[in-house]
């Protein structure tokens, strides 16, 4: 019998995975969506036919300033396709070019600068004609305080450059998000350009351990509901949302009122991104979606969390992530060190009493979820020896050998392979009784 080879996302390319003879692979991919053949026209049509608002050209009339939010480098948003036509439409509507700001919604991530910023913006014309700046959540003076949300008492502060703009537009990518349900839309505002207390409240155990704060769920999701409450405090906010396929090609673009426009994009992609699977697997092989998401171990955790619905209890989850930029922030490194030193149970106990999570420790908390289900193994070429030690998971030198070992250990030849990692959500469809 011949071996089966499947390519999974890794860095800027793919990594071949060779399954042994006799293995029974189930390859889990998003449903194929038609690519937009004429992307510029699709973007213009979105501006002209918005969801829940008037066209962008009319929104720009009479405004004296604008702020456009873009996601940071961790999201492959095709900013180079839509920023210039968006800005040109604003200018045609009367907004002076020097009164338009593009603000990178970093949350508590590091700023994007230099060549990285050029890559992120994707258009030299934009960099040369408007201000492009980073958000800094730790700079309290940069934010306007809105008090607390009425429902859950989340402290709310938002970057004043966005709040003070006459026309406010968030842009982003709609994909499954392992806490907020779906990325994009309201999430680009908060936590995207929120102050650190807002972000750290979102990431406290009160939210993170809520069973409804999971991928692809918006109903009763406390993060989503707080985000909606925050954007409503701001008044009129609009959004452009994109959907990409596995090749990172544009398949959908919506523009309009931030809540309605986001839901339209979610409706478009929801059935594609969630893939029903008829069984659980003792061997699951996945990725961290390749570049840019697999630049750090911090982001790699997402790929560990999203497939756990199909991981059999005690099974082996094998993930490949390049980690070309290393581990992540110093705060995340410290949290992972505590996890390794204290163990999972004691680490979680240190979080539950906090109303404000320490920066980036929430990703360590999320790593506990797959660790509760089974054994986690990581293939990477980008971490040093000490970083590998504090991952808290087993480092493997070979994907192929790890798959063989898992099949042998569990006595089960079935292997689930998820080439695109956390952009695909496998859902176990239990057989009817």
C-alpha positions, 0 to 999 in steps of 0.5 A: 500500500502507498503512503498518502501525502497531504500538504498543510500550511506552514510559514509562507509555504506548506509542509508535506505530511506523509501518512503511513500505509494503512492510515485512514485519512479524513482531510477537513477543509472549508467548503470551496467558495467562488473567488471574486473575479473582479475584486476592485469592482466587488469592493466598489459595489460594497461601498455603493450597496452597503448593509444597513447604511447609506453608501460610503460616498454619501457618508463622507459628505460634510465630514471633516475627518476620518479614521480607518482601523486596520488589523495588525500583522497577525491577520492576512487582511487584504488591505492593499485592495481596499484602502486606496479606493476607500480613501479616494471615495472619502476625498471625493466626498470632501474629507481632506486627505491630511485629515484621514488616519489609518490606525493599526488596531494592535490591541495589546500586541506590539506595533507594526513598523518599517517593512512590516508596516509596508507589508501590512498596508500593502499600498505605497500610495496609502503610506505616502498620502495619509497618516498611518499610526499604531494604537498603544493600549497601555497609553491611558492618555491616548484613550477616552473613558466611556465608563462601564458597560451596563450589562457586565461592568466592563471598563471602556476606553477607546483610542481618541483618534478613532472616537474623535473622527467624524467618520469611523470605519473598522476593517477586518477579516471574518474568520472563526475566533476561538473566544469571540465567535468570529473575528472582524467587525466590532472586534477590531474596535474592542479590543482592537483600539481599546485601552488595556483595562478593557482588553484585560477584562475581556480576557479575564477568567470570568469571560474565558471560562464561559462555555459560550465564549467559543468559536463560531458562537455569537448567541450568549457569547459574553465577549461578543455581547460586550463588544456590541455594547461598546460599539453602540456607546460610540455612536455611528461606526461603519465597517468593511469586512472581508472573507478569504478562501484557503488560497487567501483570495477574496471571496466576499466583501461587505461594507455598512453599519458595523453590526449589520455588515459584520453579521452579513459576512458571518452569514456568508462564511459560517456554513463554509468554515464549520465542517461536520465530522461524523466521529472523533479521532485519536490522531488529529494533525493540524497547522497554525494556518501558516504565515502570518498566524504562525509567526509566534507560539502565542498565536499557535495556541489557536490551532490547538483549541479549534479542533478539540471537538473532534479529538477523542479523550486521551487522543493526540493532537499534533500541530505544526507551526513555524514560529518564525518570530519566536515565542511571543511577548515577555508577558506570555513567556512569563505566563507559560513559565508559571504554567510549567512550574505550577501545573495546569490546575494551580495555574488556573487557580491563580487566574479565577480571582482576577478581574483584570487578566495579566497581559497575554496570560489568557493565551496560556489559559486557552492552552489548558482547554486542549490539554484537558482533552488529550496529548498535545505535540508540536512540530516547529523550526522556530523556537530555541531550547528554553522556549520549547521547554516552556511551551508546556507541550511535547516537542516532536522532531518529525510529523510523520514519525509522530503520526505513526507513533500515535496510530500505534499507541491508540490502535486506530488508523483513522487520522484527521488532517486540517491543513488550514488550522484554526480557519476551519472548525471541525464539528462532531456530529453525533449520531442520532440515538 
